[in-house]
């Protein structure tokens, strides 16, 4: 647990002190897996647009490509609100490389960052695939 906390502090401090190595993006590609039906849905979502799922609302507030010490990572500031549970809201950074350090907890959906989009997707785009 201490390792993860140190890792998060290092990432945030590198974001603050090394802005020249940070590229702001206009949208994000999220992969959402339904744990019950095993459907995998990929969304291209513009920043600040709300994605309504069956039991939650998801909004990407910021998406950054960070290059530090020659290593590139992509992170997104995500807001996740479950409809029937007011105390289970999530507002935090999710990482493409280390997706289980900080991720929203949803009983039905698994939400992951696929990549940050440099160009604005303008509209929400949905792509559906089935996992067997």
PyMOL commands that set and color helices and strands:
alter all, ss='L'
color gray80, all
select helices_A, chain A and resi 2-17+19-21+86-88
alter helices_A, ss='H'
color red, helices_A
select strands_A, chain A and resi 22-24+27-34+39-46+50-52+56-68+71-82+90-95+109-117+125-130
alter strands_A, ss='S'
color yellow, strands_A
deselect
rebuild
show_as cartoon
